[in-house]
């Protein structure tokens, strides 16, 4: 009977060790996950002279389109102009006497937008302007990744530990039993 009790204790101990070991084993699992790729396309990209009046460039935008507006006055007078972005009814951006400008802006509605380079405050001096208006967006791409998942949830290590102590206890009881 003593050998049977010790054998049962050893079996409980072995099962406890196996459960603990299996809760520590991680299995690889290949999966695909999305990520954003920033994209852009140029809408306006040019250098031009702005006489003592205005020069207007037009772009069609959809509601929610985000654009980056950059301009630099490279020559003429104090190298400054007024700059506006508007549609037929509203002005969305209006800055005065800028020498350079760099800003992201999101179109609130679909339609034609006018980029107005205004040098009408100058009487005789033309200004040289370099500008780029770029539409920004992101595309979703997918990449393969390997994630590791446990063979058994970590909670099973507690069960394994409990069985380990139970097995040791049964074996000890088997040895001290007459």
C-alpha positions in Angstrom: 0.0 0.0 0.0 2.9 2.3 0.8 4.2 1.9 -2.8 0.8 2.7 -4.2 0.5 5.9 -2.2 4.0 7.0 -3.3 3.2 6.0 -6.9 0.0 8.1 -6.8 2.0 11.0 -5.3 4.6 10.7 -8.0 1.9 10.7 -10.7 0.2 13.8 -9.2 3.7 15.4 -9.0 4.4 14.6 -12.6 1.0 15.9 -13.8 1.6 19.1 -11.8 5.1 19.6 -13.4 3.6 18.9 -16.9 0.8 21.4 -16.4 3.3 24.1 -15.2 5.6 23.4 -18.2 2.7 23.5 -20.7 1.5 26.9 -19.3 5.0 28.3 -20.0 5.1 27.0 -23.6 4.3 29.7 -26.2 3.2 28.7 -29.7 3.9 31.0 -32.7 0.9 32.1 -34.7 1.2 33.9 -38.0 -1.3 36.7 -38.5 -1.8 39.8 -40.7 -2.2 43.2 -39.1 -3.1 46.6 -40.7 -1.0 49.7 -40.5 -1.3 53.2 -42.1 1.0 54.3 -44.9 1.1 58.1 -45.3 0.5 59.2 -48.9 0.5 62.5 -50.7 -0.1 64.0 -54.1 0.8 67.5 -55.3 -2.2 69.7 -56.3 -0.3 73.0 -57.0 3.5 73.1 -57.3 4.9 76.2 -59.0 6.9 79.4 -58.8 5.3 82.6 -60.2 5.4 86.3 -60.1 2.6 88.2 -58.2 2.2 91.7 -59.6 0.7 94.5 -57.5 -2.7 92.7 -57.6 -3.7 89.0 -57.1 -2.9 85.7 -58.5 -5.4 82.9 -57.9 -4.9 79.1 -58.2 -7.9 76.7 -58.0 -8.2 73.2 -56.7 -11.2 70.8 -56.3 -11.4 69.2 -52.9 -13.7 66.8 -51.2 -15.1 67.2 -47.7 -12.5 65.9 -45.3 -9.5 66.2 -47.6 -6.5 67.3 -45.7 -3.9 69.4 -47.5 -0.6 70.9 -46.7 -0.1 74.5 -47.9 3.5 75.8 -48.2 4.5 79.1 -49.7 7.7 81.2 -49.6 8.1 84.7 -51.0 11.6 84.5 -52.6 12.0 88.0 -54.1 10.5 91.5 -54.3 10.1 94.3 -51.9 9.9 93.1 -48.3 9.3 89.5 -49.6 5.7 89.5 -48.2 2.2 88.9 -49.5 -1.3 88.4 -48.2 -2.6 84.9 -48.6 -6.2 83.5 -48.5 -8.0 80.2 -49.0 -11.7 80.5 -49.8 -14.6 79.1 -51.8 -17.3 81.1 -53.4 -18.9 82.1 -50.1 -16.4 81.8 -47.2 -12.8 82.6 -46.4 -11.1 79.8 -44.5 -7.5 81.0 -44.2 -6.5 84.7 -44.3 -3.0 85.8 -43.4 -1.4 89.2 -44.0 2.1 90.1 -45.0 3.6 86.6 -44.7 7.1 85.8 -46.0 6.5 82.1 -45.6 3.6 79.8 -44.7 3.3 76.1 -43.9 0.1 74.6 -42.5 -2.1 71.6 -42.8 -5.8 72.3 -43.4 -8.9 70.1 -43.9 -11.6 71.1 -46.4 -15.0 71.4 -44.7 -17.0 70.7 -47.9 -16.7 69.4 -51.4 -16.1 72.0 -54.1 -13.7 74.4 -55.7 -11.2 76.2 -53.4 -9.3 79.3 -54.4 -5.7 80.0 -53.2 -5.3 83.7 -53.5 -1.8 85.2 -53.5 -2.5 88.9 -52.9 0.1 91.7 -53.5 -2.4 94.5 -54.0 -0.9 96.5 -51.1 2.2 97.0 -53.2 2.0 99.9 -55.7 4.9 99.0 -58.1 6.7 95.9 -56.7 6.0 92.4 -57.9 6.8 89.4 -55.6 8.2 86.1 -56.6 6.4 83.2 -54.9 7.1 79.5 -54.7 4.1 77.4 -53.5 3.2 73.8 -53.1 -0.3 72.5 -52.1 -0.2 68.8 -51.4 -3.2 66.5 -50.6 -2.4 64.2 -47.7 -4.0 60.8 -46.8 -3.2 57.4 -45.5 -3.7 54.0 -47.0 -4.1 50.9 -45.0 -1.5 48.2 -45.8 -1.1 44.8 -44.2 2.0 43.1 -42.9 2.5 39.5 -41.7 3.5 39.3 -38.1 4.1 36.4 -35.7 2.5 36.5 -32.4 3.0 34.0 -29.6 0.2 32.5 -27.6 0.5 30.2 -24.6 -0.5 26.6 -25.0 -2.4 26.8 -21.7 -3.5 30.1 -20.1 -1.1 31.2 -17.3 -3.8 30.4 -14.7 -3.0 26.7 -15.3 0.5 27.3 -13.7 -1.4 27.8 -10.4 -3.1 24.4 -10.9 0.3 22.9 -11.7 1.8 24.4 -8.6 -1.1 23.1 -6.5 -0.7 19.6 -8.0 3.1 19.8 -7.4 2.6 20.5 -3.7 -0.1 17.9 -3.5 2.1 15.3 -5.1 5.0 16.1 -2.7 2.5 15.9 0.2 1.2 12.5 -0.9 4.7 11.1 -1.4 5.8 12.4 2.0 2.6 10.9 3.5 3.5 7.6 1.8 6.9 7.5 3.3 5.8 8.3 6.9 2.9 5.9 6.7 3.4 2.5 8.3 
